[in-house]
């Protein structure tokens, strides 16, 4: 049972209990109001059933109680019966008498604290009646209120964005040289920023509900980005996220008198898999996405909690607006959970040479490789994902499925850490007596840095949602 479905019943019980002269079980106004509430909850939605026998039976039942409510109101003048007479008339599609009764109820009871909740609900019904009879009763409403025991969502998305690569070591001064001068928290912080392209994204969810509001489900998210030279041609690599756990689904009923909508929330166990290549080489003079060294790639395997919160409501008789926010945080993994999946190799880098008449271009290219003894082992890794989606859905068939476009904004953040040790620096010239660096300045300093990668993606896609099984 939905929250919106229980609200009128609770309102009725509280209001009738507070009505001083009418609270007796023998009072006909109280009895017929409670009967009207029950019929409204149990039969109003069935008036729009595709089954002729179901719709006909419910129509007769609602009409009978509508007539009794009118008769008792004429006898007792109990003000709350105006609300129920209007609500049942609206249920039957008799919009003019429904609007007249509801408006009279609002006009006469607007200042009454006893009926404040019923007045607000009556005002909601009047707004819906003024906006068109099919709001709350069309295909969009049928899809939003269906409540199928099995629901499936399939989403394809693609687009582009930015990749931000940052070294995160604090920084160590070594013989007058700041080896981490380009890192966050160091001297002259700097990040390398490049384009990101993600033409292939899939998001598939399957949820089964053993009760109308409560169920269990799984969700699979997969992203395959175009390889970019940040820091190597293998990045960013594929990302796979698996989520499993309970699902909460709150649907409102046609008996609420308002627009159809839903609220959904999940808190689930999640596992994520991917990879990362660290920032290696000279931190300070990274320009034009060059001068990155190749020290290999590490596999990322993380587990943690993931949560989503989403809502949808009809904006037209065949149009739905859907919104969803999602977040997942993964427990940091140590070295054992972050294995190296690929060794590094030599790369061609560009360095500043001495400008001479014979060599006016001071750019010098040479092949370099950070020696293995200056490639430290990782100490761990981390991951985080946040995203937001907004889209439109158009119902298909008789409201069993819906399809539509959406816009999605996401942040995929991964990180890998290494010891911030000045001994893990390669000086291409070498070291003199006592281990002092022979390098002049910091131009020849090479290091493997703790690295954070932020992929900021803005994508468009198409979504298909459908339900299966007998509606609860």
URUR-V818504 format. One record per run of one state. SS is the DSSP state (h for helix, s for strand, l for the rest). FROM is the first residue (numbers start at 0). LEN is the number of residues. Records with the same first field share a line. If there is no record, write none. Layout:
SS->FROM-LEN + FROM-LEN
//
This chain:
l->0-2 + 18-9 + 43-1 + 48-3 + 76-3 + 91-3 + 109-6 + 131-7 + 144-5 + 167-5 + 174-2 + 178-12 + 209-4 + 224-3 + 228-6 + 235-2 + 251-2 + 256-4 + 276-3 + 281-10 + 292-1 + 316-2 + 337-2 + 345-1 + 352-3 + 356-2 + 359-3 + 368-3 + 374-3 + 396-4 + 418-3 + 427-3 + 431-1 + 435-1 + 437-7 + 448-2 + 468-4
h->2-16 + 27-16 + 44-4 + 51-25 + 79-12 + 94-15 + 115-16 + 138-6 + 253-3 + 334-3 + 371-3 + 421-3 + 432-3
s->149-18 + 172-2 + 176-2 + 190-19 + 213-11 + 227-1 + 234-1 + 237-14 + 260-16 + 279-2 + 291-1 + 293-23 + 318-16 + 339-6 + 346-6 + 355-1 + 358-1 + 362-6 + 377-19 + 400-18 + 424-3 + 430-1 + 436-1 + 444-4 + 450-18
//
